[in-house]
């Protein structure tokens, strides 16, 4: 059995976290898109570092995927999902974790269900799991 560690459980930059994770003997890591947003590494440079360290991304945690379900926002949601999948592809990840707070889910149940269906269809078309 292989064990994975969440990079968010460590302090520092993504690069520092990955070096520490590698030194500790982990070969799988969970990364979040928020970690990538605040770091200087592009997804391509991150993928290169992951290969150098012999680490694979076991799961990519995506935040802020969903929004309003009107026509204009629906297109933006699809585009946002596609960009997250592009980042996953670059890093070699195949599993995405998404979450909402209970309050968000309760307030927009129908919208969320609709957007999860879109997410699932797009994931399936790329061979990803959500």
C-alpha positions in Angstrom: 0.0 0.0 0.0 1.3 3.4 -0.9 0.6 6.4 1.3 -0.1 9.9 0.1 0.4 13.2 2.0 -1.4 16.5 1.5 1.1 19.2 0.7 -1.2 21.6 2.6 -0.2 19.8 5.8 3.3 21.4 5.5 4.5 25.0 5.6 6.5 26.7 2.9 6.4 27.0 -0.8 5.2 24.1 -3.0 8.8 23.5 -4.0 9.9 23.3 -0.3 7.0 21.1 0.5 7.8 18.7 -2.3 11.5 18.4 -1.3 10.4 17.7 2.3 7.8 15.1 1.1 10.4 13.4 -1.0 12.9 13.4 1.8 10.3 11.8 4.1 9.9 8.9 1.6 6.5 9.7 0.2 5.9 9.1 -3.5 2.3 10.4 -3.7 1.0 13.8 -2.9 -2.3 15.7 -2.8 -2.1 19.2 -4.2 -4.6 22.0 -4.2 -5.1 24.6 -6.9 -4.8 27.3 -4.2 -1.3 26.1 -3.5 -0.5 26.6 -7.2 -2.0 30.0 -7.3 0.2 31.4 -4.6 3.4 29.7 -5.8 6.0 30.8 -8.4 6.0 27.4 -10.1 4.0 27.0 -13.3 2.2 23.7 -13.7 4.8 22.6 -16.2 7.7 23.4 -13.9 5.9 21.7 -11.1 5.4 18.6 -13.2 9.2 18.7 -14.0 10.0 18.9 -10.3 7.6 16.1 -9.4 9.3 13.8 -12.0 12.8 14.8 -10.7 11.7 13.9 -7.1 9.9 10.7 -8.2 6.5 11.9 -6.8 3.1 11.5 -8.4 0.0 13.5 -7.7 -2.6 11.2 -6.1 -5.3 13.8 -6.1 -5.9 17.4 -7.1 -8.2 19.4 -4.9 -10.0 22.0 -6.9 -11.7 25.0 -5.3 -14.0 27.6 -6.7 -15.2 25.6 -9.6 -18.9 26.3 -9.4 -20.8 29.5 -9.8 -24.2 30.8 -10.9 -26.0 28.5 -13.3 -27.3 31.1 -15.7 -26.2 30.9 -19.4 -23.2 33.2 -19.2 -21.9 31.7 -16.0 -22.5 28.2 -17.2 -20.0 28.8 -20.0 -17.5 30.3 -17.5 -17.9 27.2 -15.2 -17.1 24.9 -18.2 -14.1 26.9 -19.0 -12.9 26.9 -15.4 -13.3 23.1 -15.2 -11.4 22.7 -18.5 -8.5 24.8 -17.1 -8.4 22.7 -14.0 -8.3 19.5 -16.1 -5.4 21.0 -18.1 -3.5 21.6 -14.9 -4.2 18.0 -13.8 -3.0 16.7 -17.2 0.2 18.7 -17.0 0.9 17.3 -13.5 -0.1 13.8 -14.3 -3.1 13.7 -11.9 -6.2 11.7 -12.7 -8.4 12.2 -9.6 -10.0 15.5 -8.7 -11.5 16.3 -5.3 -14.2 19.0 -5.2 -16.1 20.2 -2.1 -18.6 22.7 -1.0 -19.5 23.9 2.4 -22.9 22.6 3.6 -24.2 26.2 3.4 -23.2 26.5 -0.3 -24.7 23.1 -1.2 -28.0 23.8 0.6 -28.4 27.2 -1.0 -27.8 26.1 -4.5 -28.7 22.4 -4.6 -30.1 22.3 -8.1 -27.3 24.5 -9.6 -24.7 22.4 -7.8 -26.2 19.1 -9.0 -26.3 20.4 -12.6 -22.7 21.6 -12.4 -21.5 18.3 -10.9 -23.1 16.5 -13.8 -21.1 18.7 -16.2 -18.0 18.1 -14.2 -18.5 14.4 -14.3 -19.2 14.3 -18.0 -16.1 16.4 -18.8 -14.0 14.2 -16.4 -15.2 11.0 -18.0 -14.4 12.3 -21.5 -10.8 12.8 -20.4 -10.5 9.6 -18.4 -10.5 11.3 -15.0 -12.3 10.5 -11.8 -14.0 13.0 -9.6 
